[in-house]
Each structure stands twice: as C-alpha cells, then as structure tokens.
C-alpha cells in the first residue's frame, strides 16, 4: 500500500495501473473506474483529485483517458543520511510538495534536518541555562 492513501484511493490507483498495463498504457475512463469501484462519477472525480494532490497520479486537463500513475522514487533512508533522518519510501506528499515548490527532495529533507538540528541545539542551550539558574 502506498503511504498516505485511503483504501478507496489505493483501489483506484491499482485499477489504473492494471488497466494501463493491459491496454498499452492507455488509462481507464472515469466511467470505467466508477464501474470497477461500484461508485458514481462524482466520487471518482473526488478520489482522482485526492490522488493527484498526493502526487500519486498526474492528469491532463480536458483530455479523455489522460491519467498517468506517477512512479515514486525511493527517498533517502537514515543510513543514506548518516542516521539523522528516518526516511520513508514512496512518500507521495513529499513528491507533490517538491513538484509544487520546484525544490528537490534532497533540498526539502536537508532543510528539515537543519531545522531539527537547530531545535536540538536550542533545547540544549535552554537546558544549560536552566541548570545554571538553579
């Protein structure tokens, strides 16, 4: 299961993948997705919108059958980053944020690590000051 997706979103994503594999990379229609999931078109639109927001799919506006599954890349693990960061594989929110902001995963993760390290340094300074005040 892809991180951060509901059961219905995961079902839709899997169906889109399967359909594209069976039909030479052509994506299913909204009606076909709805029929497979047993839901109406408005629910399919809502599910696809959430999948797009999470970076799991990409859609071309005003085009039929224009849904593309975004293959996520492996994010750095704690080992890759010297044990500082616990990485998450297939993290669509990070990828969506990077696409939205134009930043790379490495830049975003590095900024998070720097912020975290800054907080730790600040906490150490506060603890040291608290000890000397006693």
mmCIF file of the C-alpha atoms, coordinates in Angstrom:
data_MODEL
# 
_entry.id   MODEL 
# 
loop_
_atom_site.group_PDB 
_atom_site.id 
_atom_site.type_symbol 
_atom_site.label_atom_id 
_atom_site.label_alt_id 
_atom_site.label_comp_id 
_atom_site.label_asym_id 
_atom_site.label_entity_id 
_atom_site.label_seq_id 
_atom_site.pdbx_PDB_ins_code 
_atom_site.Cartn_x 
_atom_site.Cartn_y 
_atom_site.Cartn_z 
_atom_site.occupancy 
_atom_site.B_iso_or_equiv 
_atom_site.pdbx_formal_charge 
_atom_site.auth_seq_id 
_atom_site.auth_comp_id 
_atom_site.auth_asym_id 
_atom_site.auth_atom_id 
_atom_site.pdbx_PDB_model_num 
ATOM 1   C CA . UNK A 1 1   ? 0.000   0.000  0.000   1.00 0.00 ? 1   UNK A CA 1 
ATOM 2   C CA . UNK A 1 2   ? 1.263   3.452  -0.861  1.00 0.00 ? 2   UNK A CA 1 
ATOM 3   C CA . UNK A 1 3   ? 1.797   5.718  2.134   1.00 0.00 ? 3   UNK A CA 1 
ATOM 4   C CA . UNK A 1 4   ? -0.969  8.197  2.916   1.00 0.00 ? 4   UNK A CA 1 
ATOM 5   C CA . UNK A 1 5   ? -3.747  6.792  0.701   1.00 0.00 ? 5   UNK A CA 1 
ATOM 6   C CA . UNK A 1 6   ? -7.183  5.641  1.791   1.00 0.00 ? 6   UNK A CA 1 
ATOM 7   C CA . UNK A 1 7   ? -8.440  2.183  0.861   1.00 0.00 ? 7   UNK A CA 1 
ATOM 8   C CA . UNK A 1 8   ? -10.603 3.615  -1.949  1.00 0.00 ? 8   UNK A CA 1 
ATOM 9   C CA . UNK A 1 9   ? -7.743  5.726  -3.300  1.00 0.00 ? 9   UNK A CA 1 
ATOM 10  C CA . UNK A 1 10  ? -5.487  2.676  -3.270  1.00 0.00 ? 10  UNK A CA 1 
ATOM 11  C CA . UNK A 1 11  ? -8.162  0.638  -5.108  1.00 0.00 ? 11  UNK A CA 1 
ATOM 12  C CA . UNK A 1 12  ? -8.475  3.304  -7.800  1.00 0.00 ? 12  UNK A CA 1 
ATOM 13  C CA . UNK A 1 13  ? -4.702  3.582  -8.164  1.00 0.00 ? 13  UNK A CA 1 
ATOM 14  C CA . UNK A 1 14  ? -4.301  -0.181 -8.517  1.00 0.00 ? 14  UNK A CA 1 
ATOM 15  C CA . UNK A 1 15  ? -7.083  -0.337 -11.112 1.00 0.00 ? 15  UNK A CA 1 
ATOM 16  C CA . UNK A 1 16  ? -5.486  2.473  -13.126 1.00 0.00 ? 16  UNK A CA 1 
ATOM 17  C CA . UNK A 1 17  ? -2.127  0.643  -13.022 1.00 0.00 ? 17  UNK A CA 1 
ATOM 18  C CA . UNK A 1 18  ? -3.675  -2.690 -14.038 1.00 0.00 ? 18  UNK A CA 1 
ATOM 19  C CA . UNK A 1 19  ? -5.748  -1.140 -16.813 1.00 0.00 ? 19  UNK A CA 1 
ATOM 20  C CA . UNK A 1 20  ? -2.765  0.750  -18.239 1.00 0.00 ? 20  UNK A CA 1 
ATOM 21  C CA . UNK A 1 21  ? -0.669  -2.426 -18.215 1.00 0.00 ? 21  UNK A CA 1 
ATOM 22  C CA . UNK A 1 22  ? -3.373  -4.388 -20.057 1.00 0.00 ? 22  UNK A CA 1 
ATOM 23  C CA . UNK A 1 23  ? -4.231  -1.632 -22.574 1.00 0.00 ? 23  UNK A CA 1 
ATOM 24  C CA . UNK A 1 24  ? -0.818  -0.458 -23.747 1.00 0.00 ? 24  UNK A CA 1 
ATOM 25  C CA . UNK A 1 25  ? -0.506  2.437  -21.282 1.00 0.00 ? 25  UNK A CA 1 
ATOM 26  C CA . UNK A 1 26  ? -3.972  3.846  -22.016 1.00 0.00 ? 26  UNK A CA 1 
ATOM 27  C CA . UNK A 1 27  ? -5.749  4.867  -18.830 1.00 0.00 ? 27  UNK A CA 1 
ATOM 28  C CA . UNK A 1 28  ? -9.328  3.935  -17.946 1.00 0.00 ? 28  UNK A CA 1 
ATOM 29  C CA . UNK A 1 29  ? -12.202 6.363  -18.319 1.00 0.00 ? 29  UNK A CA 1 
ATOM 30  C CA . UNK A 1 30  ? -13.974 7.887  -15.326 1.00 0.00 ? 30  UNK A CA 1 
ATOM 31  C CA . UNK A 1 31  ? -16.972 5.635  -16.056 1.00 0.00 ? 31  UNK A CA 1 
ATOM 32  C CA . UNK A 1 32  ? -14.771 2.513  -16.132 1.00 0.00 ? 32  UNK A CA 1 
ATOM 33  C CA . UNK A 1 33  ? -13.145 3.420  -12.819 1.00 0.00 ? 33  UNK A CA 1 
ATOM 34  C CA . UNK A 1 34  ? -16.579 4.049  -11.285 1.00 0.00 ? 34  UNK A CA 1 
ATOM 35  C CA . UNK A 1 35  ? -17.930 0.744  -12.602 1.00 0.00 ? 35  UNK A CA 1 
ATOM 36  C CA . UNK A 1 36  ? -14.947 -1.162 -11.206 1.00 0.00 ? 36  UNK A CA 1 
ATOM 37  C CA . UNK A 1 37  ? -15.256 0.511  -7.815  1.00 0.00 ? 37  UNK A CA 1 
ATOM 38  C CA . UNK A 1 38  ? -19.046 0.482  -7.694  1.00 0.00 ? 38  UNK A CA 1 
ATOM 39  C CA . UNK A 1 39  ? -19.356 4.236  -7.297  1.00 0.00 ? 39  UNK A CA 1 
ATOM 40  C CA . UNK A 1 40  ? -20.606 7.267  -9.228  1.00 0.00 ? 40  UNK A CA 1 
ATOM 41  C CA . UNK A 1 41  ? -18.568 9.638  -11.412 1.00 0.00 ? 41  UNK A CA 1 
ATOM 42  C CA . UNK A 1 42  ? -18.547 12.423 -8.811  1.00 0.00 ? 42  UNK A CA 1 
ATOM 43  C CA . UNK A 1 43  ? -16.912 10.099 -6.266  1.00 0.00 ? 43  UNK A CA 1 
ATOM 44  C CA . UNK A 1 44  ? -14.358 9.029  -8.879  1.00 0.00 ? 44  UNK A CA 1 
ATOM 45  C CA . UNK A 1 45  ? -13.535 12.690 -9.584  1.00 0.00 ? 45  UNK A CA 1 
ATOM 46  C CA . UNK A 1 46  ? -13.066 13.277 -5.847  1.00 0.00 ? 46  UNK A CA 1 
ATOM 47  C CA . UNK A 1 47  ? -10.811 10.217 -5.500  1.00 0.00 ? 47  UNK A CA 1 
ATOM 48  C CA . UNK A 1 48  ? -8.727  11.226 -8.532  1.00 0.00 ? 48  UNK A CA 1 
ATOM 49  C CA . UNK A 1 49  ? -8.375  14.762 -7.211  1.00 0.00 ? 49  UNK A CA 1 
ATOM 50  C CA . UNK A 1 50  ? -7.043  13.440 -3.886  1.00 0.00 ? 50  UNK A CA 1 
ATOM 51  C CA . UNK A 1 51  ? -4.658  11.079 -5.692  1.00 0.00 ? 51  UNK A CA 1 
ATOM 52  C CA . UNK A 1 52  ? -3.371  13.984 -7.744  1.00 0.00 ? 52  UNK A CA 1 
ATOM 53  C CA . UNK A 1 53  ? -2.944  16.164 -4.630  1.00 0.00 ? 53  UNK A CA 1 
ATOM 54  C CA . UNK A 1 54  ? -0.905  13.391 -3.011  1.00 0.00 ? 54  UNK A CA 1 
ATOM 55  C CA . UNK A 1 55  ? 1.295   13.104 -6.097  1.00 0.00 ? 55  UNK A CA 1 
ATOM 56  C CA . UNK A 1 56  ? 0.243   9.533  -6.940  1.00 0.00 ? 56  UNK A CA 1 
ATOM 57  C CA . UNK A 1 57  ? -1.181  10.426 -10.373 1.00 0.00 ? 57  UNK A CA 1 
ATOM 58  C CA . UNK A 1 58  ? -0.933  13.173 -12.948 1.00 0.00 ? 58  UNK A CA 1 
ATOM 59  C CA . UNK A 1 59  ? -3.901  14.253 -15.101 1.00 0.00 ? 59  UNK A CA 1 
ATOM 60  C CA . UNK A 1 60  ? -4.011  16.297 -18.262 1.00 0.00 ? 60  UNK A CA 1 
ATOM 61  C CA . UNK A 1 61  ? -6.974  18.647 -18.114 1.00 0.00 ? 61  UNK A CA 1 
ATOM 62  C CA . UNK A 1 62  ? -9.704  18.467 -20.766 1.00 0.00 ? 62  UNK A CA 1 
ATOM 63  C CA . UNK A 1 63  ? -8.379  15.223 -22.231 1.00 0.00 ? 63  UNK A CA 1 
ATOM 64  C CA . UNK A 1 64  ? -10.062 11.837 -22.126 1.00 0.00 ? 64  UNK A CA 1 
ATOM 65  C CA . UNK A 1 65  ? -8.157  8.921  -20.583 1.00 0.00 ? 65  UNK A CA 1 
ATOM 66  C CA . UNK A 1 66  ? -5.287  11.174 -19.545 1.00 0.00 ? 66  UNK A CA 1 
ATOM 67  C CA . UNK A 1 67  ? -4.390  9.713  -16.152 1.00 0.00 ? 67  UNK A CA 1 
ATOM 68  C CA . UNK A 1 68  ? -0.779  8.787  -15.551 1.00 0.00 ? 68  UNK A CA 1 
ATOM 69  C CA . UNK A 1 69  ? 0.455   6.941  -12.472 1.00 0.00 ? 69  UNK A CA 1 
ATOM 70  C CA . UNK A 1 70  ? 3.490   8.710  -11.039 1.00 0.00 ? 70  UNK A CA 1 
ATOM 71  C CA . UNK A 1 71  ? 6.077   6.152  -10.103 1.00 0.00 ? 71  UNK A CA 1 
ATOM 72  C CA . UNK A 1 72  ? 7.560   7.271  -6.825  1.00 0.00 ? 72  UNK A CA 1 
ATOM 73  C CA . UNK A 1 73  ? 11.239  7.100  -6.134  1.00 0.00 ? 73  UNK A CA 1 
ATOM 74  C CA . UNK A 1 74  ? 12.870  5.768  -3.018  1.00 0.00 ? 74  UNK A CA 1 
ATOM 75  C CA . UNK A 1 75  ? 13.604  8.558  -0.571  1.00 0.00 ? 75  UNK A CA 1 
ATOM 76  C CA . UNK A 1 76  ? 16.816  8.696  1.440   1.00 0.00 ? 76  UNK A CA 1 
ATOM 77  C CA . UNK A 1 77  ? 16.894  6.424  4.464   1.00 0.00 ? 77  UNK A CA 1 
ATOM 78  C CA . UNK A 1 78  ? 18.534  7.019  7.843   1.00 0.00 ? 78  UNK A CA 1 
ATOM 79  C CA . UNK A 1 79  ? 21.594  5.168  6.572   1.00 0.00 ? 79  UNK A CA 1 
ATOM 80  C CA . UNK A 1 80  ? 21.809  7.409  3.488   1.00 0.00 ? 80  UNK A CA 1 
ATOM 81  C CA . UNK A 1 81  ? 21.729  10.497 5.705   1.00 0.00 ? 81  UNK A CA 1 
ATOM 82  C CA . UNK A 1 82  ? 24.174  9.316  8.336   1.00 0.00 ? 82  UNK A CA 1 
ATOM 83  C CA . UNK A 1 83  ? 21.480  8.088  10.714  1.00 0.00 ? 83  UNK A CA 1 
ATOM 84  C CA . UNK A 1 84  ? 19.948  11.536 11.227  1.00 0.00 ? 84  UNK A CA 1 
ATOM 85  C CA . UNK A 1 85  ? 16.661  11.083 9.343   1.00 0.00 ? 85  UNK A CA 1 
ATOM 86  C CA . UNK A 1 86  ? 14.298  8.145  9.292   1.00 0.00 ? 86  UNK A CA 1 
ATOM 87  C CA . UNK A 1 87  ? 13.333  8.001  5.619   1.00 0.00 ? 87  UNK A CA 1 
ATOM 88  C CA . UNK A 1 88  ? 10.013  6.892  4.169   1.00 0.00 ? 88  UNK A CA 1 
ATOM 89  C CA . UNK A 1 89  ? 9.747   5.004  0.887   1.00 0.00 ? 89  UNK A CA 1 
ATOM 90  C CA . UNK A 1 90  ? 7.113   6.088  -1.636  1.00 0.00 ? 90  UNK A CA 1 
ATOM 91  C CA . UNK A 1 91  ? 6.161   9.304  0.096   1.00 0.00 ? 91  UNK A CA 1 
ATOM 92  C CA . UNK A 1 92  ? 3.751   10.979 -2.347  1.00 0.00 ? 92  UNK A CA 1 
ATOM 93  C CA . UNK A 1 93  ? 3.150   14.078 -0.217  1.00 0.00 ? 93  UNK A CA 1 
ATOM 94  C CA . UNK A 1 94  ? 6.830   14.988 -0.268  1.00 0.00 ? 94  UNK A CA 1 
ATOM 95  C CA . UNK A 1 95  ? 6.960   14.450 -4.022  1.00 0.00 ? 95  UNK A CA 1 
ATOM 96  C CA . UNK A 1 96  ? 3.822   16.546 -4.539  1.00 0.00 ? 96  UNK A CA 1 
ATOM 97  C CA . UNK A 1 97  ? 5.294   19.330 -2.370  1.00 0.00 ? 97  UNK A CA 1 
ATOM 98  C CA . UNK A 1 98  ? 8.520   19.231 -4.377  1.00 0.00 ? 98  UNK A CA 1 
ATOM 99  C CA . UNK A 1 99  ? 6.628   19.492 -7.673  1.00 0.00 ? 99  UNK A CA 1 
ATOM 100 C CA . UNK A 1 100 ? 4.542   22.380 -6.318  1.00 0.00 ? 100 UNK A CA 1 
ATOM 101 C CA . UNK A 1 101 ? 7.534   24.341 -4.990  1.00 0.00 ? 101 UNK A CA 1 
ATOM 102 C CA . UNK A 1 102 ? 10.124  23.323 -7.590  1.00 0.00 ? 102 UNK A CA 1 
ATOM 103 C CA . UNK A 1 103 ? 12.503  22.108 -4.868  1.00 0.00 ? 103 UNK A CA 1 
ATOM 104 C CA . UNK A 1 104 ? 14.223  18.721 -4.957  1.00 0.00 ? 104 UNK A CA 1 
ATOM 105 C CA . UNK A 1 105 ? 13.635  16.049 -2.315  1.00 0.00 ? 105 UNK A CA 1 
ATOM 106 C CA . UNK A 1 106 ? 17.203  16.473 -1.110  1.00 0.00 ? 106 UNK A CA 1 
ATOM 107 C CA . UNK A 1 107 ? 16.752  20.223 -0.543  1.00 0.00 ? 107 UNK A CA 1 
ATOM 108 C CA . UNK A 1 108 ? 13.495  19.738 1.379   1.00 0.00 ? 108 UNK A CA 1 
ATOM 109 C CA . UNK A 1 109 ? 14.877  16.912 3.517   1.00 0.00 ? 109 UNK A CA 1 
ATOM 110 C CA . UNK A 1 110 ? 18.075  18.849 4.171   1.00 0.00 ? 110 UNK A CA 1 
ATOM 111 C CA . UNK A 1 111 ? 16.062  21.879 5.303   1.00 0.00 ? 111 UNK A CA 1 
ATOM 112 C CA . UNK A 1 112 ? 14.040  19.660 7.645   1.00 0.00 ? 112 UNK A CA 1 
ATOM 113 C CA . UNK A 1 113 ? 17.212  18.150 9.104   1.00 0.00 ? 113 UNK A CA 1 
ATOM 114 C CA . UNK A 1 114 ? 18.774  21.585 9.572   1.00 0.00 ? 114 UNK A CA 1 
ATOM 115 C CA . UNK A 1 115 ? 15.633  22.825 11.324  1.00 0.00 ? 115 UNK A CA 1 
ATOM 116 C CA . UNK A 1 116 ? 15.591  19.709 13.523  1.00 0.00 ? 116 UNK A CA 1 
ATOM 117 C CA . UNK A 1 117 ? 19.275  20.117 14.412  1.00 0.00 ? 117 UNK A CA 1 
ATOM 118 C CA . UNK A 1 118 ? 18.672  23.795 15.184  1.00 0.00 ? 118 UNK A CA 1 
ATOM 119 C CA . UNK A 1 119 ? 15.840  22.853 17.558  1.00 0.00 ? 119 UNK A CA 1 
ATOM 120 C CA . UNK A 1 120 ? 18.103  20.335 19.309  1.00 0.00 ? 120 UNK A CA 1 
ATOM 121 C CA . UNK A 1 121 ? 20.832  22.966 19.740  1.00 0.00 ? 121 UNK A CA 1 
ATOM 122 C CA . UNK A 1 122 ? 18.288  25.443 21.103  1.00 0.00 ? 122 UNK A CA 1 
ATOM 123 C CA . UNK A 1 123 ? 16.922  22.847 23.548  1.00 0.00 ? 123 UNK A CA 1 
ATOM 124 C CA . UNK A 1 124 ? 20.472  22.115 24.754  1.00 0.00 ? 124 UNK A CA 1 
ATOM 125 C CA . UNK A 1 125 ? 21.142  25.824 25.318  1.00 0.00 ? 125 UNK A CA 1 
ATOM 126 C CA . UNK A 1 126 ? 17.856  26.250 27.212  1.00 0.00 ? 126 UNK A CA 1 
ATOM 127 C CA . UNK A 1 127 ? 18.653  23.191 29.351  1.00 0.00 ? 127 UNK A CA 1 
ATOM 128 C CA . UNK A 1 128 ? 22.137  24.564 30.111  1.00 0.00 ? 128 UNK A CA 1 
ATOM 129 C CA . UNK A 1 129 ? 20.712  27.970 31.061  1.00 0.00 ? 129 UNK A CA 1 
ATOM 130 C CA . UNK A 1 130 ? 18.062  26.339 33.233  1.00 0.00 ? 130 UNK A CA 1 
ATOM 131 C CA . UNK A 1 131 ? 20.737  24.362 35.120  1.00 0.00 ? 131 UNK A CA 1 
ATOM 132 C CA . UNK A 1 132 ? 22.852  27.458 35.794  1.00 0.00 ? 132 UNK A CA 1 
ATOM 133 C CA . UNK A 1 133 ? 19.813  29.400 37.082  1.00 0.00 ? 133 UNK A CA 1 
ATOM 134 C CA . UNK A 1 134 ? 19.190  26.885 39.848  1.00 0.00 ? 134 UNK A CA 1 
# 
